[in-house]
Amino acid sequence: MKTVILWLIALLFLATTNHPLQAQNHMDKRYNKAKKMMPFALIEEIDSEELDEKRILNIYLPQGYNSESADSYPTIYVLDGSAHEDFPHIAGLVQFMNMYHLLPKSIVVGIANVDRYRDFTHPTRYQKYKKRIPTCGGSAKFMAFVENEVQPLINTQYTTNGHHTIIGQSLGGLVATEFLLKKPHLFNNYIIVSPSLWWDEEWLVKEAAEYFKTHTTLRKKIFISLGKEHKTMHKVADQLTEAIRQSGNKHLTLFYEPILTEDHTTILHKAVYRAFELLYPK
C-alpha cells in the first residue's frame, strides 16, 4: 500500500464495466489520471487479500490536520467513493459545513469501486436477480475488506477517534444496511439514502425485522431518506424504519426523512446535508 498526493483539477468521468479484468484496467486508468486531479485529497492504494485485487481509497483531511497533533477526528466512509463518483461531493460538503462550524472536523474516506454490483449485493438464489447482475453476491467479502483492511489502515495511518459514519446510496444503501445488521461494531452512524432493499425479494428487510427484535441494546444513529421512487422502494424503506421503531430500543436514534422534491439521481446532496444536521445538532 502507498500514499500518493492527488493533484486533482477536474472530475473524472469514465464508463464502468462488470467484467473483473476490464474493471481493474479501468481502475488503473482512473488511478493514473487521478494524480492530475483534486488537490484536497490523498490516495491510499491497497493490495487487498480479502478481494484479491488492488483497491483505492480517496482521503480528505480536515483543514489544520497534523499527524503530530494530539487532535483526533471522526471518520466518514463513503461508498461509491471514486473520484468520479460521490467522494468529491461528500468531501466538499464536509469542508463547507466545517467552515461554518456545522459539523465536527472529520476525515472522509471514499472507497473507490471496481464492481459495485458485486460488492454491494448479498447472494441470491433467484435467477432473475443473477441474470440482472451476473457478478452479484460479494458483499460478505467486501465487508471483510472494510473490517480487516480499510479501517485498520485508516486508524493506523491517520489520527482517528473511533467514531465512524458510513454513507451509502442505492445499492450502497443496501450494503450499508447489511453492515448495520451483520457488522454493527464497525460504524456508529448510518446514512442510508434510497436503499435498494428490493434486492433478493426484500430479504434484508425481513432479516432486519428479526434482527431488531433480539438486538435491543444496540447504540446507533440511523438516517434513512429517499426521494420520488417506485412504490416498492418506499414500501421497503417504510418496512425497515418500522422494524427499527418496533424494536423498542431506546438506544437507537432513527431519523426517517423522505425528500419528495428529489428523485433517485438528485437526492444525495440534500439527504446527506440533512443527515449531518440531525446527527450533529448544534
Buried (B, 14 or more C-beta within 10 A) or exposed (E): EEEEEBEBEEBBEEEBBBEBEEBBEBBEEBBEBBEEBBEBBBBBBBEBEBBEBBBBBBBBBBEEBEEEEEEEBBBBBBBBBBBBBBBBBBBBBBBEBBEEEBBBBBBBBBBBBBBBBBBBBBEBEEEEBBEEBEBBBBBBBBBBBBBEBBBEBBBEBBBBBEBBBBBBBBBBBBBBBBBBBBBBEBBBBBBBBBBBBBBBEBBBBBBBBEBBEEBEEBEBBBBBBBBBBEEEBBBBBBBBBBBBEEBEBEEBBBBBEBBEEBEBEEBBBBBBBBBBBBBBEE
